[in-house]
Amino acid sequence: MHMPMPASVPSVPPRQPSAPQGVTFTGERPEFRKMLTRGSWLELITLGFYRFWLATDMRRHLWSHTSVGGDTAEYTGTAKELLIGFLVALAILVPIYLIYFFIGLEAERYQAFASIPLIAFFYLFSHFAMYRARRYRLTRTIWRGVRFWMGGSGWSYAWRAALWGAFTVVTLGLALPWRNAALERFKMRHTAYGDLQGSFEGTGGSFFKQGWWLWLLAWPAAFMIVPLPFIYAMYKAIEWRWWMSGLRLGAVKFENDLDIGDLLGVYWKLVGWMVLFAALLGVWFGAVFGIGMATVAPSAGSTELKMAMVTAHPAILVALGLGYLLMAIGFNIVMRLYLMRDIWAKVAGTTVVHHLEAADNVTAQGDAVNALGEGFADSLDVGGF
């Protein structure tokens, strides 16, 4: 008796890796510039408090115009969260400043030495704040409906950053590549996209091989200011390329081919604007003082007396302050336009993503965290925008 042969089960072909997907940025520069101009004036009117709304608008613009595989990112943070985080951070930091102030009054002769532990504390605390600010921004970033998230201890990161910073100083900057690699590994092993675990495969050795010659150029350039923006632009290009190419999320791999010359134009346009603003401010100050000398103190005796009368006149002080504020507004606009929007666009445009299919069936994990870390970073003026 012959048994029937079992029906053959068709084999499932293995899933083929998808073609590399380029990162696309579609944000319009005039739109971003208009947003910056409006926001900078509102920052002035509100004595700086509008910066929380401006930071939120900038992030939403950059995130929403950046797409991978045809899907754009979403920033879900709010200005109210940033404001509350900032106020809570101030409530914690202000008493520390006051305690130091009163201690200094009681022991003036030791005040110089007392400042050392305060500086050390805030140096350590600034790294804690930057880590927590990154954590906040990641948990407010969503792609394909799934949130990025980040764990780990901010203090554990801070002491590592402080020790690596000291070692970098001792080695005259030679340890910088290994410092960056160690800190990125720490951050990425606590970073995830849903259940895709992050990692960082860049090494200090590979970073050093790409940029060791900049270290040699930096020493003579330190005595000549003109070459420094060139050197810094090339360094940032190497750093961006190294960092992006080292990022991993599970099997998803990033690769960047930013050239060392790609950022030269960005930084030198920024330098050009800075020189222009400084020249315009000098012309404005000269004109204000010239008019003041002719109208406020035309018959005063000595030049010193004329200058004293001019600088004490309310109208002259208002005119000088107006010129300074206009320069500050213009400087803030070009800084954010070139160093945030333009660099973001260049880095995005030179990045491709491999094995994106590994992110097709990701399970959401992680919760949003509060904005206290962002508040600390803002109050200490660290941690980006």
LUMVEXDREN-946693 format. One record per residue (C-alpha): residue in one letter; x, y, z; residue number from 1. Coordinates in steps of 0.2 Angstrom, whole numbers. Example, Ala and Ser with C-alpha at 12.3 -4.5 7.8 and 13.67 -1.06 7.14 Angstrom:
<recs>
A,62,-22,39,1
S,68,-5,36,2
</recs>
This chain:
<recs>
M,0,0,0,1
H,7,16,-5,2
M,6,31,6,3
P,1,48,-3,4
M,16,59,-5,5
P,13,75,6,6
A,10,91,-4,7
S,25,101,-6,8
V,26,117,4,9
P,32,132,-7,10
S,47,140,0,11
V,47,158,5,12
P,60,167,-3,13
P,71,178,8,14
R,67,196,9,15
Q,78,206,-2,16
P,86,221,5,17
S,79,237,-1,18
A,89,250,-12,19
P,97,263,-2,20
Q,85,278,2,21
G,91,296,1,22
V,86,308,15,23
T,77,323,7,24
F,75,340,13,25
T,62,351,5,26
G,61,366,16,27
E,61,383,7,28
R,75,395,13,29
P,64,411,11,30
E,51,403,21,31
F,63,399,35,32
R,71,416,34,33
K,54,425,36,34
M,50,414,51,35
L,67,419,59,36
T,64,438,55,37
R,47,438,63,38
G,52,427,78,39
S,68,438,81,40
W,57,454,82,41
L,45,445,94,42
E,60,439,104,43
L,65,458,106,44
I,47,464,110,45
T,44,450,123,46
L,62,452,131,47
G,67,435,125,48
F,52,424,130,49
Y,46,421,112,50
R,62,410,109,51
F,52,395,116,52
W,39,398,102,53
L,53,401,89,54
A,63,386,94,55
T,47,375,92,56
D,43,383,75,57
M,61,380,69,58
R,60,362,74,59
R,43,359,66,60
H,49,366,50,61
L,65,356,49,62
W,57,340,55,63
S,42,341,44,64
H,52,345,28,65
T,64,330,31,66
S,59,314,23,67
V,66,296,23,68
G,59,284,11,69
G,45,296,7,70
D,40,298,25,71
T,43,314,34,72
A,47,316,53,73
E,35,325,65,74
Y,40,336,80,75
T,27,335,94,76
G,35,347,107,77
T,27,363,112,78
A,32,380,117,79
K,23,379,133,80
E,33,363,138,81
L,49,373,135,82
L,43,388,145,83
I,38,377,160,84
G,54,368,159,85
F,64,384,158,86
L,55,391,173,87
V,57,375,184,88
A,76,375,179,89
L,78,393,185,90
A,69,389,201,91
I,82,376,204,92
L,97,385,198,93
V,94,402,205,94
P,96,397,224,95
I,113,389,219,96
Y,119,406,213,97
L,112,414,228,98
I,120,402,240,99
Y,137,405,231,100
F,134,424,232,101
F,131,424,251,102
I,146,412,254,103
G,157,424,244,104
L,151,439,255,105
E,156,429,271,106
A,173,424,265,107
E,179,437,252,108
R,197,431,253,109
Y,192,414,248,110
Q,180,419,235,111
A,192,416,221,112
F,195,398,227,113
A,177,396,230,114
S,173,399,212,115
I,182,384,206,116
P,170,371,213,117
L,155,381,206,118
I,163,382,189,119
A,167,363,190,120
F,149,360,196,121
F,141,370,181,122
Y,153,362,169,123
L,147,345,174,124
F,129,351,175,125
S,130,358,158,126
H,133,340,151,127
F,119,333,161,128
A,108,347,154,129
M,113,343,136,130
Y,110,324,138,131
R,92,328,145,132
A,89,340,131,133
R,93,327,118,134
R,82,315,127,135
Y,67,327,127,136
R,69,331,108,137
L,70,313,104,138
T,55,308,113,139
R,46,322,104,140
T,51,315,87,141
I,40,304,77,142
W,42,295,61,143
R,29,283,53,144
G,19,285,69,145
V,32,278,80,146
R,42,288,93,147
F,60,289,96,148
W,65,287,114,149
M,80,288,125,150
G,85,281,142,151
G,101,281,152,152
S,107,292,166,153
G,111,311,162,154
W,124,311,177,155
S,132,295,171,156
Y,135,304,154,157
A,140,320,163,158
W,155,313,172,159
R,161,303,157,160
A,160,319,147,161
A,170,329,160,162
L,183,316,162,163
W,185,314,143,164
G,186,333,142,165
A,200,334,155,166
F,209,321,145,167
T,207,330,129,168
V,214,346,137,169
V,229,336,144,170
T,233,329,126,171
L,231,346,118,172
G,216,340,108,173
L,223,324,101,174
A,210,314,112,175
L,195,323,104,176
P,191,309,91,177
W,191,296,105,178
R,181,307,117,179
N,167,310,103,180
A,167,291,99,181
A,165,286,117,182
L,151,299,121,183
E,142,294,105,184
R,142,276,109,185
F,135,280,126,186
K,121,291,119,187
M,116,279,105,188
R,116,263,116,189
H,102,272,126,190
T,93,277,110,191
A,80,268,101,192
Y,67,270,87,193
G,52,259,94,194
D,60,242,97,195
L,75,246,86,196
Q,90,247,97,197
G,102,261,93,198
S,121,259,92,199
F,136,269,86,200
E,150,261,75,201
G,161,276,72,202
T,178,274,80,203
G,190,287,87,204
G,203,280,76,205
S,193,282,60,206
F,189,300,65,207
F,207,304,68,208
K,213,297,51,209
Q,201,308,42,210
G,205,324,52,211
W,223,323,59,212
W,230,336,48,213
L,217,349,54,214
W,225,347,71,215
L,242,352,63,216
L,235,367,54,217
A,225,373,70,218
W,241,378,80,219
P,249,390,68,220
A,231,396,63,221
A,228,401,81,222
F,239,416,79,223
M,231,421,62,224
I,212,423,64,225
V,208,423,45,226
P,211,404,42,227
L,201,398,58,228
P,184,398,49,229
F,191,388,35,230
I,198,375,47,231
Y,183,374,58,232
A,171,372,43,233
M,182,358,36,234
Y,182,350,54,235
K,163,351,55,236
A,161,343,38,237
I,172,328,43,238
E,163,327,60,239
W,146,327,52,240
R,151,314,39,241
W,159,303,53,242
W,145,304,65,243
M,131,301,52,244
S,140,286,45,245
G,142,278,62,246
L,123,279,67,247
R,114,262,67,248
L,96,258,72,249
G,95,239,72,250
A,100,234,55,251
V,96,252,48,252
K,112,260,43,253
F,116,278,38,254
E,130,284,26,255
N,135,301,23,256
D,147,308,9,257
L,148,327,15,258
D,164,334,7,259
I,176,344,17,260
G,173,359,6,261
D,154,358,7,262
L,153,369,23,263
L,166,382,18,264
G,154,393,9,265
V,141,392,24,266
Y,154,398,37,267
W,162,411,26,268
K,145,419,21,269
L,142,419,40,270
V,159,428,43,271
G,155,440,29,272
W,138,445,37,273
M,147,447,54,274
V,160,459,46,275
L,146,468,38,276
F,136,470,54,277
A,151,476,63,278
A,155,489,50,279
L,137,495,49,280
L,137,497,68,281
G,154,506,68,282
V,146,518,55,283
W,131,520,65,284
F,140,524,81,285
G,151,536,72,286
A,136,545,65,287
V,128,546,81,288
F,143,553,90,289
G,146,565,76,290
I,128,572,77,291
G,129,572,96,292
M,146,582,96,293
A,138,595,84,294
T,121,597,93,295
V,123,592,111,296
A,140,599,115,297
P,144,612,102,298
S,153,624,113,299
A,160,613,126,300
G,179,616,130,301
S,189,600,129,302
T,185,584,118,303
E,184,574,134,304
L,170,586,141,305
K,161,585,124,306
M,162,566,125,307
A,156,565,142,308
M,141,576,138,309
V,137,566,123,310
T,137,549,131,311
A,127,555,145,312
H,113,562,134,313
P,97,551,134,314
A,94,553,116,315
I,111,548,111,316
L,110,532,123,317
V,94,527,115,318
A,101,529,97,319
L,117,519,102,320
G,106,505,110,321
L,95,505,95,322
G,110,501,84,323
Y,116,488,95,324
L,99,479,95,325
L,97,480,76,326
M,114,472,75,327
A,110,458,87,328
I,93,454,78,329
G,102,453,61,330
F,116,442,69,331
N,103,430,77,332
I,94,429,60,333
V,110,424,50,334
M,117,413,63,335
R,101,402,64,336
L,99,403,45,337
Y,116,397,40,338
L,121,386,55,339
M,104,378,58,340
R,94,378,41,341
D,108,378,28,342
I,119,365,37,343
W,104,354,41,344
A,100,354,22,345
K,117,350,17,346
V,119,336,29,347
A,102,329,24,348
G,106,330,6,349
T,122,320,7,350
T,115,306,18,351
V,108,289,12,352
V,99,275,22,353
H,103,257,20,354
H,91,242,25,355
L,77,253,28,356
E,65,238,27,357
A,71,234,45,358
A,60,248,51,359
D,44,242,42,360
N,37,233,57,361
V,43,242,72,362
T,34,241,89,363
A,31,257,98,364
Q,40,259,114,365
G,45,272,126,366
D,36,287,134,367
A,38,306,131,368
V,48,314,145,369
N,46,332,152,370
A,56,347,146,371
L,66,350,162,372
G,82,345,154,373
E,78,357,139,374
G,75,370,152,375
F,92,367,161,376
A,101,368,144,377
D,92,384,139,378
S,96,392,156,379
L,114,388,154,380
D,114,392,135,381
V,120,375,130,382
G,113,361,120,383
G,108,368,103,384
F,92,376,97,385
</recs>
